[in-house]
Amino acid sequence: MKQSLSFAATNRLEASGRKIYASALILLMVEVCIRQFLQRPHFNILSDVTLWVLVLSVLAVFASAWVGRANNLMLHLHSLVSLLAVLLLPAMRLGTLPDATHSEPWVWWTVGLGAVSSALIPWPSWVFKIYLPIISLAWLLVHMSELGGEASFLRALEDSFYVVFLAGGISGLVLLARSWAFRVDEASSKQIVSVIEKAKSDAVEREEQRIDALVHDSVLNTFILASVAKTDQEHQAVAALAGSAIEELEAMDGSELVAGHANTLGLFRALRKAARSAAPNIDISAHGGGLEMIPVLASQAIFGATLQAIDNAVKHSGSSELALKLNSPAPGELAILVIDKGIGFSLQKLPKNRVGIRGSILSRMELIGGSAKIKSSPNEGTTVSLRWPE
């Protein structure tokens, strides 16, 4: 399988892990503030400004983790601000710290936090590999400088290795957790495919049984009666029976299997109800949508992809102007639009971890022989177009 069809474990792990880390980061930042307060007489106003920027970056990480938007960007920001604090340390210091205020400058306690924040960013993966040696080397050089603490080479090297081992260990644990979640999702996806294949097999078997029953009950009986018919009246009855059998065969040839199917009208009604529940102010319009039958697997995929598009618009567009357009241009054809007037985004810069778009919309529609197209650009809103069949 090139793409996973299920992302429940991955999504739950990412959401829960980021919320836990963001909450812990708030508590750890309290310690940083206390240490800066104790050492404040030995630093200039640049130290206060740097601390406030760090606090704002931590609050941004916390808010984005709980809201579920732009968390990777905020983690990037916090990591960069932590590195900036290290580089600015010589410019903050007024002199050597007395033993009473602890030998390590308060900036030291932000180094590990910045490295851990970079370890949690899943994309692009090379950010952590570059960031970790840079911030470790920066602390090594700054801490040995005259205004950075005048630490010995071995002391500064020990601190730098501590950061490497701390962030590297956490990065390894995060990687293992994500690998576990991926395997769970992959197993779920295989189960979904297995259920789909079994449903297809059952549908074919039921159709074969229906054909066998028709051949036995109508066609075979017609041949038997024709072989023993002697009078004109019997011949006319056999001819009428044969005509009825031919009509049944022709109807079967152009029909779809009812078992395992749903109708367009029912799908549209379900989508209206679900859309109202997800976005009470959404504008819904429908054209067509009768009793034409479509496969249940297709209707479920279309239903899920549409709700995912609505959910994305509610969470990420920043706009209350949402529209859902349901259309059945021809019997057995569906065309659905989800439109928002929000901030939009660049498709070329879509993060790889946006599984809600790649898996729950694009791959889901492709799997059932449909198509999904997304038109969006910054500050011009987003339109998600679903068609089935393609």
ChimeraX attribute file (.defattr): number of C-alpha atoms within 10 A of each C-alpha:
attribute: neighborCount
match mode: 1-to-1
recipient: residues
	/A:1	8
	/A:2	4
	/A:3	10
	/A:4	20
	/A:5	23
	/A:6	22
	/A:7	20
	/A:8	13
	/A:9	18
	/A:10	20
	/A:11	19
	/A:12	12
	/A:13	17
	/A:14	19
	/A:15	16
	/A:16	13
	/A:17	15
	/A:18	24
	/A:19	21
	/A:20	13
	/A:21	17
	/A:22	24
	/A:23	17
	/A:24	12
	/A:25	18
	/A:26	16
	/A:27	11
	/A:28	15
	/A:29	19
	/A:30	12
	/A:31	14
	/A:32	19
	/A:33	19
	/A:34	12
	/A:35	18
	/A:36	21
	/A:37	15
	/A:38	13
	/A:39	20
	/A:40	17
	/A:41	14
	/A:42	18
	/A:43	21
	/A:44	13
	/A:45	12
	/A:46	15
	/A:47	21
	/A:48	16
	/A:49	12
	/A:50	19
	/A:51	22
	/A:52	13
	/A:53	15
	/A:54	25
	/A:55	19
	/A:56	14
	/A:57	21
	/A:58	27
	/A:59	19
	/A:60	19
	/A:61	30
	/A:62	24
	/A:63	18
	/A:64	20
	/A:65	25
	/A:66	16
	/A:67	14
	/A:68	16
	/A:69	14
	/A:70	14
	/A:71	22
	/A:72	22
	/A:73	14
	/A:74	22
	/A:75	28
	/A:76	20
	/A:77	20
	/A:78	27
	/A:79	29
	/A:80	19
	/A:81	23
	/A:82	27
	/A:83	23
	/A:84	16
	/A:85	24
	/A:86	25
	/A:87	19
	/A:88	17
	/A:89	24
	/A:90	18
	/A:91	15
	/A:92	20
	/A:93	23
	/A:94	13
	/A:95	14
	/A:96	15
	/A:97	18
	/A:98	10
	/A:99	8
	/A:100	8
	/A:101	17
	/A:102	12
	/A:103	12
	/A:104	16
	/A:105	21
	/A:106	25
	/A:107	24
	/A:108	18
	/A:109	18
	/A:110	23
	/A:111	26
	/A:112	24
	/A:113	21
	/A:114	26
	/A:115	30
	/A:116	25
	/A:117	28
	/A:118	27
	/A:119	26
	/A:120	22
	/A:121	21
	/A:122	18
	/A:123	13
	/A:124	11
	/A:125	12
	/A:126	10
	/A:127	14
	/A:128	24
	/A:129	12
	/A:130	11
	/A:131	18
	/A:132	25
	/A:133	16
	/A:134	14
	/A:135	25
	/A:136	23
	/A:137	16
	/A:138	17
	/A:139	25
	/A:140	24
	/A:141	19
	/A:142	20
	/A:143	28
	/A:144	18
	/A:145	15
	/A:146	13
	/A:147	18
	/A:148	25
	/A:149	20
	/A:150	15
	/A:151	19
	/A:152	13
	/A:153	13
	/A:154	11
	/A:155	13
	/A:156	21
	/A:157	19
	/A:158	13
	/A:159	18
	/A:160	24
	/A:161	15
	/A:162	14
	/A:163	24
	/A:164	19
	/A:165	12
	/A:166	15
	/A:167	24
	/A:168	18
	/A:169	14
	/A:170	17
	/A:171	20
	/A:172	12
	/A:173	12
	/A:174	19
	/A:175	15
	/A:176	12
	/A:177	16
	/A:178	18
	/A:179	13
	/A:180	15
	/A:181	20
	/A:182	19
	/A:183	15
	/A:184	17
	/A:185	20
	/A:186	19
	/A:187	15
	/A:188	18
	/A:189	18
	/A:190	16
	/A:191	14
	/A:192	14
	/A:193	14
	/A:194	12
	/A:195	12
	/A:196	13
	/A:197	12
	/A:198	12
	/A:199	14
	/A:200	14
	/A:201	12
	/A:202	14
	/A:203	16
	/A:204	13
	/A:205	12
	/A:206	14
	/A:207	17
	/A:208	12
	/A:209	12
	/A:210	14
	/A:211	14
	/A:212	13
	/A:213	13
	/A:214	17
	/A:215	16
	/A:216	12
	/A:217	12
	/A:218	18
	/A:219	20
	/A:220	15
	/A:221	17
	/A:222	21
	/A:223	14
	/A:224	11
	/A:225	16
	/A:226	18
	/A:227	11
	/A:228	11
	/A:229	15
	/A:230	10
	/A:231	9
	/A:232	9
	/A:233	10
	/A:234	14
	/A:235	16
	/A:236	13
	/A:237	16
	/A:238	21
	/A:239	15
	/A:240	13
	/A:241	18
	/A:242	19
	/A:243	14
	/A:244	15
	/A:245	20
	/A:246	14
	/A:247	11
	/A:248	15
	/A:249	16
	/A:250	11
	/A:251	11
	/A:252	15
	/A:253	9
	/A:254	7
	/A:255	9
	/A:256	15
	/A:257	15
	/A:258	14
	/A:259	12
	/A:260	15
	/A:261	16
	/A:262	19
	/A:263	18
	/A:264	23
	/A:265	17
	/A:266	16
	/A:267	19
	/A:268	24
	/A:269	13
	/A:270	12
	/A:271	20
	/A:272	19
	/A:273	11
	/A:274	16
	/A:275	21
	/A:276	13
	/A:277	11
	/A:278	13
	/A:279	17
	/A:280	12
	/A:281	13
	/A:282	21
	/A:283	16
	/A:284	15
	/A:285	11
	/A:286	15
	/A:287	12
	/A:288	16
	/A:289	22
	/A:290	15
	/A:291	13
	/A:292	17
	/A:293	21
	/A:294	22
	/A:295	17
	/A:296	16
	/A:297	17
	/A:298	20
	/A:299	22
	/A:300	15
	/A:301	20
	/A:302	28
	/A:303	16
	/A:304	17
	/A:305	24
	/A:306	24
	/A:307	19
	/A:308	17
	/A:309	25
	/A:310	26
	/A:311	16
	/A:312	14
	/A:313	28
	/A:314	19
	/A:315	12
	/A:316	17
	/A:317	21
	/A:318	14
	/A:319	15
	/A:320	15
	/A:321	17
	/A:322	23
	/A:323	21
	/A:324	23
	/A:325	17
	/A:326	22
	/A:327	19
	/A:328	21
	/A:329	12
	/A:330	11
	/A:331	14
	/A:332	17
	/A:333	18
	/A:334	23
	/A:335	21
	/A:336	20
	/A:337	21
	/A:338	24
	/A:339	24
	/A:340	27
	/A:341	18
	/A:342	22
	/A:343	17
	/A:344	21
	/A:345	18
	/A:346	12
	/A:347	12
	/A:348	7
	/A:349	7
	/A:350	11
	/A:351	13
	/A:352	11
	/A:353	14
	/A:354	11
	/A:355	18
	/A:356	16
	/A:357	20
	/A:358	17
	/A:359	18
	/A:360	23
	/A:361	25
	/A:362	19
	/A:363	20
	/A:364	24
	/A:365	24
	/A:366	16
	/A:367	13
	/A:368	18
	/A:369	12
	/A:370	20
	/A:371	20
	/A:372	22
	/A:373	14
	/A:374	18
	/A:375	15
	/A:376	19
	/A:377	16
	/A:378	12
	/A:379	13
	/A:380	14
	/A:381	21
	/A:382	24
	/A:383	22
	/A:384	22
	/A:385	18
	/A:386	25
	/A:387	19
	/A:388	21
	/A:389	15
	/A:390	14
